Amino acid sequence: MPTNPASSESAASPASLPREIGLMGSVVIVIGTIIGSGIFLVPHNVARQVGSVQALYWVWIVGGVLALAGALSLAELGAAMPEAGGIYVYLREAYGKLAAFLFGWASLLVIDAGSAATLAVAFGIYSATFAPLTAAGQKLIAVAVIAVLTFINILGVKKGTAVQGIFTIAKLAGLALIAACAIFIRKTSPLAGTHPLPTFHTSVGSFGVALVGVLWAYQGWHQLSYNAGEIKNPSRTLPIGFLLGTLIVIGAYLGANAAYLRVMSLGALAEHQRVAATTMNLLIGPGGAVFVSALILCSIFGALNGTLLTSSRVYYAMARDRVFFESVSRLHPRYQTPTGALVTLGVWSSVLALSGSFEQLYTYVVFTMWVFSGAAIFAVIVLRRRRPDLRRPYRVPAYPFLPLAFILIAAAIVINTVVSRPLESLGGLGIVLTGIPLYLAWNRWAGRRMGAGV
């Protein structure tokens, strides 16, 4: 059984993160980290893969149920081991420190830092809607928004959670306004498509392709687990936060699709990529597209804040386990936030955003997130067998079927990616595996420091 001497030290250490996130904070973290730009773009891709409106709705429902299955499974692990780091901690306890380190390494190198960089770059691009910006100006905006949100999160987890709450409410209100306009602004008939549907009949294959896109729109369902060490009463708050947050997102996504389809036919939805902007432009004119750009900016800002607020805790946990720089585990003396981890993530995300070179790496490595997600959910089963005595104040319902459903889908996505994009998959795996010599070198260096009494 993997042992973790550092975890017991962390629990007793006075430098542990304070528990200041309540139920509402947990819910807005779930919602805010999931809803980014996906709901404004992905419905177009789904419409191109399905042959009917009913199939379109089913894709979004199945994607939501799978995200919920993963979230409720993680909630069992988080309630049993309420430590900062989330998936990192669960991989460490189920498979050992090397597996956990590789996840943390991939997260910092590309997955979460690349996600933050992508969101920041998108923020700069959409900012050009409201002010003339050169390409260099857009990149400066991207770096500036990372810096501002990093600073806010250093000022305290309550402030970071408050920002998350404000922008989560703003994006939900914006989606509700789109739905209200679609319901109450009368149109004679939905906009028709000018070409036949790309997919006449939904097959298992086309449904699966559409589902991959929808699961991308649901990405972020796992990130609340990273903050488990800061959640009040985690045995109760984590499961409820995951459940309510994910259900609200499912409802918001289904409502948004209903609004789009009230204004456009399925064929038109398949032809217009920026579906939200097209919908509002049809309903209220050019001002509608400007409104959607502002809404996307709010959505991106909140998702970026959520990424910094949550992902930084993974690197904090790594440093606590002495497999990363010790300075990354230090807390701000006044605000009790992981300043080193936040600055590390903020600086590296800014470098990626400025260079633009992260895009290819991100394509290579993002599929490995499904490997780690599947392994984390499988840890529910592993630890039930290996550590039956572990106190579990919450247990995932419909065990083992709910975790297994997620694991099978994750495995299918990984296998399909390996078959369809073997070079990219091998490249991504190679990037992750570069962490092995780093881990071994770090352990040797840390051992020498401890032996020398440093």
C-alpha positions in Angstrom: 0.0 0.0 0.0 1.4 3.4 -0.9 2.5 5.3 2.1 2.6 9.0 2.5 4.4 10.3 5.5 4.0 13.9 4.3 0.2 13.6 4.3 0.1 13.0 8.1 2.5 15.9 8.6 0.3 18.1 6.4 -2.7 17.4 8.5 -1.0 18.4 11.7 1.0 21.3 10.3 0.1 24.8 11.4 0.9 26.0 7.9 -2.1 24.1 6.5 -4.6 26.0 4.3 -7.5 27.5 6.4 -10.9 26.1 5.7 -12.8 29.1 4.4 -14.8 27.8 1.4 -18.5 27.1 2.3 -21.2 25.4 0.3 -22.0 28.4 -1.9 -18.3 28.9 -2.7 -18.1 25.2 -3.6 -21.0 25.4 -6.0 -19.8 28.5 -7.8 -16.3 27.0 -8.2 -17.9 23.9 -9.9 -20.1 26.1 -12.1 -17.5 28.7 -12.9 -14.7 26.3 -13.8 -17.0 24.3 -16.1 -18.7 27.1 -18.0 -16.1 28.8 -20.2 -16.5 29.3 -23.9 -17.8 25.8 -24.8 -21.5 26.4 -24.6 -21.1 29.3 -27.0 -19.4 27.2 -29.7 -19.8 23.4 -29.1 -23.5 23.2 -30.0 -22.4 23.9 -33.6 -20.1 20.9 -33.6 -22.7 18.7 -32.0 -25.3 19.7 -34.6 -22.9 18.6 -37.3 -22.7 15.0 -35.8 -26.4 14.3 -35.0 -29.4 13.7 -37.3 -32.1 15.0 -35.0 -32.9 17.5 -32.3 -33.7 14.6 -29.9 -30.2 13.2 -30.5 -28.6 16.6 -29.8 -30.3 16.8 -26.4 -29.3 13.3 -25.6 -25.7 14.0 -26.3 -25.8 16.9 -23.8 -27.7 14.8 -21.2 -25.3 11.9 -21.5 -22.3 14.2 -21.2 -23.7 15.8 -18.1 -24.5 12.5 -16.5 -20.9 11.3 -17.1 -19.5 14.5 -15.6 -21.8 14.0 -12.7 -20.7 10.4 -12.3 -17.1 11.6 -12.2 -17.8 14.4 -9.8 -19.8 12.3 -7.3 -17.0 9.6 -7.4 -14.4 12.2 -6.6 -16.6 13.5 -3.8 -16.2 10.1 -2.0 -12.4 10.4 -2.2 -12.5 14.1 -1.2 -14.7 13.5 1.8 -12.5 10.6 3.0 -9.2 12.5 2.3 -10.0 16.3 2.5 -6.5 17.5 1.5 -5.4 20.2 -0.9 -4.5 18.8 -4.3 -7.5 16.6 -5.1 -6.7 14.2 -7.9 -3.0 14.5 -7.1 -3.8 13.1 -3.5 -6.1 10.3 -4.8 -3.5 9.1 -7.3 -0.8 9.2 -4.6 -2.9 7.1 -2.2 -4.0 4.6 -4.8 -0.9 4.2 -7.0 2.0 5.9 -5.2 3.9 9.1 -5.4 5.3 8.7 -8.9 1.8 8.5 -10.5 0.8 11.5 -8.6 3.9 13.4 -9.5 3.4 12.7 -13.2 -0.1 14.1 -13.0 1.2 17.3 -11.2 4.0 17.6 -13.7 1.6 17.4 -16.7 -0.8 19.8 -15.0 1.9 22.4 -14.5 3.7 21.9 -17.8 0.7 22.1 -20.1 -2.7 20.8 -18.9 -3.8 23.4 -16.3 -1.2 26.1 -17.2 -2.1 25.6 -20.8 -5.8 25.9 -20.0 -5.1 29.1 -18.2 -3.1 30.4 -21.1 -5.8 29.5 -23.6 -8.4 31.3 -21.5 -6.2 34.4 -21.2 -5.4 34.5 -24.9 -9.2 34.1 -25.7 -9.8 37.0 -23.2 -7.4 39.2 -25.2 -9.0 38.3 -28.5 -12.6 39.0 -27.3 -11.4 42.3 -25.7 -10.6 43.5 -29.2 -14.4 43.7 -29.8 -14.5 46.7 -27.5 -11.2 48.4 -28.2 -8.8 48.3 -31.2 -6.0 46.0 -30.2 -3.0 44.7 -32.1 -1.9 41.1 -31.7 0.8 42.3 -29.3 -1.9 44.3 -27.4 -4.1 41.2 -27.1 -1.2 39.2 -25.6 -0.5 42.0 -23.1 -4.2 41.9 -22.1 -3.8 38.1 -21.7 -0.8 38.5 -19.3 -2.5 41.4 -17.5 -5.6 39.4 -16.7 -3.5 36.5 -15.4 -1.6 38.9 -13.2 -4.7 40.6 -11.8 -6.4 37.3 -10.9 -3.2 35.9 -9.4 -2.9 38.9 -7.2 -6.6 38.7 -6.2 -6.2 35.0 -5.2 -3.1 35.8 -3.2 -5.2 38.3 -1.1 -7.2 35.4 0.3 -9.3 32.4 -0.8 -12.5 34.3 0.2 -11.6 37.0 -2.3 -10.9 34.5 -5.0 -14.2 32.7 -4.2 -16.1 36.0 -4.2 -14.8 36.9 -7.7 -15.8 33.4 -8.8 -19.3 33.9 -7.4 -19.8 37.3 -9.1 -18.7 36.1 -12.5 -20.6 32.8 -12.2 -23.8 34.7 -11.4 -23.0 37.0 -14.4 -22.6 34.2 -16.9 -25.7 32.3 -15.6 -27.7 35.6 -15.8 -26.4 36.1 -19.4 -27.4 32.6 -20.5 -30.8 33.1 -18.8 -31.2 36.4 -20.8 -30.5 34.6 -24.0 -33.2 32.0 -23.2 -35.6 34.8 -22.2 -35.0 36.6 -25.5 -35.6 33.4 -27.4 -38.9 32.8 -25.6 -40.4 36.3 -25.5 -39.1 38.0 -28.7 -41.4 36.6 -31.3 -40.1 35.2 -34.6 -42.2 33.8 -37.4 -40.0 30.6 -37.7 -36.5 29.5 -36.9 -33.7 30.3 -39.3 -33.5 27.5 -41.8 -30.2 25.9 -42.9 -29.1 26.5 -46.5 -27.5 23.0 -46.9 -28.5 19.5 -45.9 -27.4 18.2 -42.5 -23.9 16.8 -42.5 -25.2 13.8 -40.7 -28.6 12.5 -41.7 -28.9 9.7 -39.1 -27.2 9.6 -35.8 -24.9 6.5 -35.5 -23.0 5.2 -32.5 -19.8 6.6 -34.1 -21.2 10.1 -34.7 -22.9 10.2 -31.3 -19.5 9.4 -29.8 -17.7 12.1 -31.8 -20.4 14.6 -30.6 -20.0 13.4 -27.0 -16.3 14.1 -27.0 -17.0 17.7 -27.9 -19.7 17.9 -25.2 -17.4 16.4 -22.6 -14.9 19.2 -23.4 -17.6 21.7 -22.6 -18.1 19.9 -19.3 -14.4 20.0 -18.5 -13.6 21.4 -15.1 -16.1 19.2 -13.1 -13.1 17.8 -11.2 -11.4 21.0 -10.1 -13.3 21.6 -6.8 -11.4 18.5 -5.5 -8.2 20.5 -5.6 -9.6 22.8 -2.9 -10.7 20.0 -0.6 -8.2 21.2 2.0 -10.0 24.6 2.2 -13.6 23.5 2.3 -15.6 23.7 5.5 -17.2 20.4 6.7 -15.9 18.6 3.5 -17.7 15.4 4.2 -21.0 17.2 3.6 -20.0 20.2 1.5 -18.0 18.4 -1.2 -20.7 16.0 -2.3 -23.5 18.6 -2.3 -21.2 21.2 -4.0 -20.4 18.7 -6.8 -24.0 17.6 -7.1 -25.6 21.1 -7.2 -22.9 22.7 -9.3 -23.0 20.0 -12.0 -26.8 19.8 -12.1 -27.0 23.6 -12.5 -24.5 23.4 -15.4 -26.5 20.6 -17.1 -29.7 22.7 -16.7 -27.9 25.8 -18.1 -26.5 23.9 -21.1 -29.9 22.3 -22.0 -31.6 25.7 -21.6 -29.0 27.4 -23.9 -29.4 24.7 -26.6 -33.2 25.1 -26.3 -32.8 28.9 -26.9 -30.6 28.3 -29.9 -33.0 25.8 -31.4 -35.9 28.2 -30.9 -34.2 30.7 -33.2 -32.4 28.4 -35.5 -33.2 25.0 -37.1 -30.8 22.1 -36.5 -29.4 22.7 -40.0 -28.7 26.4 -39.3 -27.1 25.4 -36.0 -24.8 23.1 -38.0 -23.8 26.0 -40.3 -23.1 28.8 -37.7 -20.2 28.2 -35.4 -20.7 31.2 -33.1 -24.2 30.1 -32.3 -24.8 32.4 -29.3 -23.8 35.5 -31.3 -25.9 34.4 -34.3 -28.9 33.8 -32.0 -28.8 37.2 -30.3 -28.1 39.0 -33.6 -31.2 37.4 -35.1 -33.2 38.4 -32.0 -32.1 42.0 -31.2 -29.7 43.0 -34.0 -26.0 43.8 -34.0 -26.1 44.8 -30.4 -26.8 41.1 -29.6 -23.4 40.0 -30.9 -21.8 42.7 -28.7 -23.7 41.4 -25.7 -22.5 37.9 -26.4 -18.9 39.0 -26.6 -19.3 40.7 -23.2 -20.9 37.6 -21.8 -18.0 35.4 -23.2 -15.5 37.8 -21.6 -17.3 37.4 -18.2 -17.4 33.6 -18.7 -13.7 33.4 -19.6 -12.7 35.7 -16.7 -14.5 33.5 -14.2 -13.2 30.3 -15.7 -9.6 31.7 -15.6 -10.1 32.7 -12.0 -11.3 29.2 -11.2 -8.3 27.6 -12.8 -5.9 29.7 -10.8 -7.8 29.3 -7.6 -8.0 25.5 -7.9 -5.0 24.2 -9.9 -2.4 26.0 -7.8 -3.3 23.7 -4.9 -1.9 20.7 -6.9 1.6 22.3 -6.9 1.2 23.3 -3.3 0.5 19.6 -2.4 3.5 18.4 -4.5 5.8 20.8 -2.6 4.3 19.5 0.7 5.3 16.0 -0.4 8.8 17.3 -1.1 8.7 16.5 -4.8 8.7 20.2 -5.8 10.3 23.4 -4.7 9.8 24.0 -1.0 9.0 27.7 -1.6 5.9 26.6 -3.5 4.4 25.2 -0.2 4.8 28.5 1.6 1.7 30.4 2.7 1.4 34.1 2.7 1.9 35.2 6.4 -1.2 37.4 6.4 -3.6 35.9 3.9 -2.7 32.2 4.4 -2.8 31.5 0.6 -0.3 29.4 -1.3 1.5 32.4 -2.7 4.4 30.4 -4.2 2.0 28.0 -6.0 -0.1 30.8 -7.3 2.9 32.8 -8.6 4.4 29.7 -10.2 1.2 29.0 -12.1 0.6 32.6 -13.0 4.1 33.2 -14.3 4.3 29.9 -16.3 0.8 30.5 -17.8 1.9 34.0 -18.8 5.0 32.6 -20.5 2.8 30.1 -22.4 0.3 32.8 -23.4 3.1 35.1 -24.7 5.0 32.4 -26.6 1.9 30.8 -28.2 4.0 27.6 -28.4 1.8 25.9 -25.9 -1.0 25.3 -28.4 0.7 22.2 -30.1 1.9 20.9 -26.7 -1.7 21.4 -25.3 -3.1 19.3 -28.2 -0.6 16.6 -27.5 -1.1 16.4 -23.7 -4.8 17.2 -23.2 -5.9 13.7 -23.9 -3.7 12.5 -21.0 -6.1 14.3 -18.7 -8.5 11.5 -19.6 -5.9 9.0 -18.5 -5.5 10.7 -15.2 -9.2 11.3 -14.7 -10.0 7.7 -15.4 -7.3 6.5 -13.0 -8.6 8.9 -10.3 -12.1 7.5 -10.6 -10.7 4.0 -10.6 -9.0 4.9 -7.3 -12.5 4.8 -5.7 -12.6 1.0 -6.5 -8.9 0.5 -5.7 -9.1 2.2 -2.3 -12.4 0.4 -1.4 -10.6 -2.9 -1.7 -7.2 -1.8 -0.4 -8.3 0.4 2.5 -11.8 -0.8 3.6 -11.2 0.7 7.0 -10.8 4.2 5.6 -13.5 6.4 7.0 -15.9 7.3 4.2 -18.6 9.8 5.4 -20.0 9.9 1.9 -20.1 7.0 -0.6 -20.8 7.4 -4.3 -24.3 6.2 -5.1 -24.9 3.2 -7.5 -21.4 1.9 -6.7 -19.6 0.4 -8.7 -21.7 1.2 -11.8 -21.4 5.0 -11.7 -17.6 5.0 -11.4 -17.3 2.2 -14.0 -19.5 4.1 -16.5 -17.1 7.0 -16.3 -14.0 4.8 -16.5 -15.2 3.0 -19.6 -16.0 6.3 -21.4 -12.6 7.7 -20.4 -10.9 4.5 -21.7 -12.8 4.7 -24.9 -11.7 8.4 -25.5 -8.1 7.5 -24.8 -8.1 4.4 -27.1 -9.9 6.4 -29.8 -7.3 9.2 -29.6 -4.4 6.7 -29.7 -5.9 5.0 -32.8 -6.9 8.1 -34.6 -3.8 10.3 -33.7 -1.0 7.9 -32.8 1.8 10.4 -33.2 0.2 13.1 -31.1 -0.7 10.5 -28.5 2.9 9.2 -28.3 4.1 12.8 -28.2 1.8 13.6 -25.3 2.7 10.4 -23.4 6.4 11.2 -24.0 6.0 14.7 -22.6 4.3 13.3 -19.4 7.0 10.6 -19.0 9.7 13.2 -19.0 8.6 13.7 -15.4 10.1 10.3 -14.4 13.8 11.3 -14.5 12.8 14.6 -12.8 11.0 12.7 -10.0 14.0 10.4 -9.5 16.4 13.3 -9.5 14.2 15.3 -7.1 13.9 12.4 -4.7 17.7 11.9 -4.7 18.4 15.6 -4.1 15.7 15.8 -1.4 17.2 12.7 0.3 20.7 14.3 0.3 19.3 17.5 1.8 17.6 15.6 4.6 20.7 13.5 5.2 22.8 16.6 5.4 20.3 18.1 7.9 19.4 21.0 5.5 
